[in-house]
Structure formats: C-alpha cells, structure tokens
Amino acid sequence: MKKLALALTAIAAFSGSALAADLPARTYSKAPVYEPIPSWTGFYIFGGAGGGLWDADTGVVATGTGACLLCTNQKQGGDGWFGTVGAGYDWQFSGDWVAGLFADGQFGSIKGSIQDQGPAGVTGWEKNKDSWAVGARLGYLVAPTVYSYVNAGYSGSDWSGTSLLNTASGLASGTHTNSFTQNGWFIGGGVENKLALFSFLGPNWFMKTEYRAAYYNTKNISELSDVTGLPIGRDITFNPLVQTISTSLVYRFNWTGAPVVSKY
C-alpha cells in the first residue's frame, strides 16, 4: 500500500507540473490613464495682419448750420492693409460653449478718395490710420481644439487730414481738411483653432481668422483755408463703414495639450 500511495503521489505531482507548463505566462495590465481635455478658460494674447476697405456716403453741407449744399449722396471708398495686436479672456461653460471679453488695436493704412463735387470741385485722400475695439465674443467648440464664434462691441478710429486739389485741373485748391477721430460699433465673427505647426514650441499656439464690420458715426469734415486755417463755409459729410479680414497667431496661457491616453 505504501508503494501504491507513493506512486499515485508522484503521478499527481508530475501531472500538475506538466499542466502548469502548458498554461500561458500570467500577464499584468494597468488601467489606461486619461488626461482631461484642456479648458478654453484663461487669458490669451494675439498678433497678426490683414486687409480692409472702407466706403462712405458723402455730401456737402454749410458749416455751422448744416444746411444741405449738395443733397445727393456720393459714395467714396478705399482699401489697404493693417497689423493688429490684442488680448482677451475666455470662459468655457455648459460643455462646449465659450464666451469672452477682448480688446485690440489695428495700425496701418486703409486709404481712399474724398470729394466735394459741388461748385468748388475739390478732391483729396482720406486714410483710416488706426482703430481700436473692445468687445465680447460667444461661440461653440465644433471640435475640442476648434472654436467658431461671433463678436460685437465698441470701436474708435483715427482718420487723416488731406490737402484738397481742384478736381478739374489737379492743382492745389488752397484748402485742406484736418485729421479727426470717430467712434461707432462693430460686429463680426471668426474661427480659432490649435496650430500643430508650432507644437515644437509648446502646445499653446493657436490661429484665428476673423471678419469684422465697423459702423462709425457721421462726421462733418470742414474744408479749411490753407492761409488762415479757418473754415470756408463748406463741410463734407462722411459716414464710413470699415470692413476687415485678419489672421493672427494666438498664445493661450492656460493650454496644456490635447487629451492623451497612456497604454501599458
């Protein structure tokens, strides 16, 4: 009996070892680690360039009284380029909605003609030298790194003075206009997206392309004597609309990168 028991024990031990040898090696896995999608909430700065145009309804009125001297509106206009810089702050809320406040400035030369087509028959150049804006924007994340938005707010603009030439001869008329500032409001929209091209500098670089239309109040531009500097009695009414398209690089201070899944 002892020999039989020993034999059975040996067979069981051998069979267990053989079965264990046939099983695959035990593996260990670690749960994937998910980094949260970065929030759009935070400060940003930007700089870029663009092109624009302005057009204005113009007429001629008497200085001081505003009596109409040329009652048929004339359409004047021009185009040009500009650079822009600005800063803002965004809040992400309710999932994929983003709202923010911003301020920016545009510096360049959007230049066109201005005329008094009355009996004086004079013409000159009017240039939108720079403008600034403060406003708000609201939009939706069409993808985690792509933001489509609309914006609106308050805007101010600086315009040049000009020497006035006789329309018929092209010679100096002996009159000019002074520079002036005009205020109004704007509305626009754009798209901002993450730039993979600048990933070697860090994950914080974005690009935005934006359209804007700025509506400014009517300005009576006095025609002034080159000799005395006093009004000659005629004002050119000037009611401009400025439209621009710009592309800017954006640096977002809070951005840490896209969502990452670590595998083990």
HUMOMO-V29237 format. One record per residue. RES is the residue in one small letter. PHI is phi in radians with two decimals (none if undefined). PSI is psi in whole degrees, -180 to 180 (* if undefined). D_CENTER is the distance of its C-alpha to the mean C-alpha in whole Angstrom. Layout:
# HUMOMO-V29237
<<RES;PHI;PSI;D_CENTER> <RES;PHI;PSI;D_CENTER>>
This chain:
# HUMOMO-V29237
<<m;none;-41;95> <k;-1.05;-42;94> <k;-1.13;-38;93> <l;-1.16;-42;92> <a;-1.10;-42;89> <l;-1.11;-40;88> <a;-1.14;-44;88> <l;-1.13;-39;86> <t;-1.10;-41;83> <a;-1.14;-41;83> <i;-1.13;-44;82> <a;-1.08;-42;79> <a;-1.11;-42;78> <f;-1.15;-43;78> <s;-1.12;-41;76> <g;-1.11;-41;73> <s;-1.14;-41;73> <a;-1.15;-42;72> <l;-1.14;-41;70> <a;-1.10;-35;68> <a;-1.17;-30;68> <d;-1.40;-17;66> <l;-1.34;147;64> <p;-1.19;158;60> <a;-1.15;141;59> <r;-1.21;133;57> <t;-1.97;155;53> <y;-2.14;137;51> <s;-2.22;152;47> <k;-2.02;138;44> <a;-1.03;140;42> <p;-0.98;146;38> <v;-1.85;121;36> <y;-1.85;126;33> <e;-1.55;137;30> <p;-1.14;150;27> <i;-1.15;131;24> <p;-1.09;148;22> <s;-1.52;149;20> <w;-1.41;-3;16> <t;-1.20;128;17> <g;2.57;178;17> <f;-1.47;155;15> <y;-2.64;158;12> <i;-2.25;159;11> <f;-2.69;161;8> <g;-2.71;145;9> <g;-3.00;-157;9> <a;-2.66;166;10> <g;-3.00;-174;10> <g;-2.22;158;12> <g;-2.73;173;13> <l;-2.59;153;16> <w;-2.26;149;18> <d;-2.39;150;21> <a;-2.50;140;24> <d;-1.43;128;27> <t;-2.23;153;29> <g;-2.64;-170;33> <v;-2.33;129;36> <v;-2.27;163;37> <a;-1.31;136;40> <t;-1.10;134;39> <g;1.57;-56;40> <t;-1.51;-28;41> <g;1.33;9;38> <a;-1.11;138;41> <c;-1.24;125;39> <l;-1.85;-32;41> <l;-2.32;96;39> <c;-1.48;-10;38> <t;-1.52;120;36> <n;-1.14;137;32> <q;-1.91;138;31> <k;-1.64;121;28> <q;-2.05;163;26> <g;-3.02;175;23> <g;-2.93;179;21> <d;-2.59;174;19> <g;2.93;-158;17> <w;-2.29;171;15> <f;-2.86;161;13> <g;-1.92;158;11> <t;-2.48;145;9> <v;-2.42;154;9> <g;-3.04;-179;9> <a;-2.67;161;10> <g;-2.92;-179;11> <y;-2.46;134;13> <d;-2.02;152;14> <w;-2.18;129;17> <q;-1.67;133;18> <f;-2.60;161;21> <s;0.87;45;23> <g;1.53;-98;23> <d;-1.89;14;20> <w;-1.59;143;18> <v;-2.35;132;15> <a;-2.25;154;14> <g;-2.83;169;12> <l;-2.06;148;12> <f;-2.69;165;10> <a;-2.49;143;10> <d;-2.65;168;9> <g;-2.34;150;10> <q;-2.16;134;11> <f;-2.34;121;14> <g;3.11;-140;16> <s;-2.65;101;18> <i;-1.92;102;18> <k;-2.05;137;21> <g;-2.67;-178;24> <s;-1.60;156;27> <i;-2.43;141;29> <q;-2.46;150;32> <d;-1.97;104;35> <q;-1.65;20;37> <g;-1.38;-159;40> <p;-1.02;-29;44> <a;-1.15;-38;42> <g;1.00;60;40> <v;-2.10;156;37> <t;-2.52;154;34> <g;-2.74;-172;31> <w;-1.97;133;28> <e;-2.02;130;25> <k;-2.19;127;22> <n;-1.41;103;18> <k;-1.38;-44;18> <d;-2.79;164;16> <s;-2.65;165;14> <w;-2.46;161;12> <a;-2.64;147;11> <v;-2.25;137;12> <g;-2.94;-169;11> <a;-2.28;155;11> <r;-2.36;153;10> <l;-2.50;134;13> <g;-2.83;-172;13> <y;-2.31;143;16> <l;-1.45;103;16> <v;-1.28;-16;18> <a;-2.65;163;19> <p;-0.97;-26;19> <t;-2.07;19;16> <v;-2.28;122;14> <y;-2.10;118;12> <s;-1.84;132;11> <y;-2.56;163;10> <v;-2.08;156;10> <n;-2.52;164;9> <a;-2.85;160;11> <g;2.94;-158;13> <y;-1.83;143;14> <s;-2.44;147;14> <g;-2.18;156;16> <s;-2.54;148;17> <d;-1.95;133;20> <w;-2.15;148;22> <s;-1.42;161;25> <g;-1.55;173;28> <t;-2.68;150;30> <s;-1.36;140;34> <l;-1.78;132;35> <l;-1.88;152;37> <n;-1.16;126;40> <t;-1.06;-39;39> <a;-1.31;-45;42> <s;-1.70;-23;43> <g;1.39;5;40> <l;-1.56;163;42> <a;-1.06;137;41> <s;-1.64;-9;41> <g;1.44;14;42> <t;-2.31;165;39> <h;-2.72;174;35> <t;-2.15;156;32> <n;-1.64;161;31> <s;-1.21;160;27> <f;-2.72;165;25> <t;-2.06;140;22> <q;-2.40;143;21> <n;-1.99;163;19> <g;-3.09;-149;18> <w;-2.42;164;15> <f;-2.38;161;12> <i;-2.52;148;11> <g;-2.99;-160;9> <g;-3.10;169;8> <g;-3.04;-173;7> <v;-2.34;135;8> <e;-2.14;133;8> <n;-2.50;156;12> <k;-1.21;143;14> <l;-1.82;107;16> <a;-1.18;-26;19> <l;-1.01;-32;20> <f;-1.76;18;19> <s;-1.12;-25;21> <f;-1.22;-18;24> <l;-1.59;-9;22> <g;2.25;169;22> <p;-1.50;5;20> <n;-1.62;3;17> <w;-1.62;133;15> <f;-2.31;169;12> <m;-2.30;139;9> <k;-2.27;141;6> <t;-2.10;131;6> <e;-2.45;139;4> <y;-1.84;143;7> <r;-2.53;139;8> <a;-2.11;121;12> <a;-1.96;125;13> <y;-1.87;117;17> <y;-1.87;155;19> <n;-1.19;160;23> <t;-1.25;136;26> <k;-2.10;133;27> <n;-1.58;111;31> <i;-1.67;113;31> <s;-1.32;136;34> <e;-1.46;125;36> <l;-2.02;148;38> <s;-1.27;135;41> <d;-1.17;-25;41> <v;-1.46;-52;44> <t;-1.72;-20;44> <g;1.32;7;40> <l;-1.69;155;41> <p;-1.09;144;40> <i;-1.65;2;42> <g;1.83;2;42> <r;-2.21;132;39> <d;-2.04;139;35> <i;-1.63;121;32> <t;-1.39;139;30> <f;-2.42;113;27> <n;-2.19;89;24> <p;-1.61;149;21> <l;-2.07;124;18> <v;-1.95;124;15> <q;-2.03;135;13> <t;-2.39;153;10> <i;-2.29;129;8> <s;-2.37;155;6> <t;-2.22;131;7> <s;-2.35;149;7> <l;-1.48;135;10> <v;-2.09;135;9> <y;-2.00;117;13> <r;-1.77;120;14> <f;-1.24;-27;17> <n;-1.60;-10;19> <w;-1.26;135;19> <t;-2.06;-7;22> <g;2.26;172;22> <a;-1.39;163;23> <p;-1.06;139;26> <v;-2.20;138;29> <v;-1.97;119;33> <s;-1.54;132;36> <k;-1.94;145;39> <y;-2.27;*;42>>
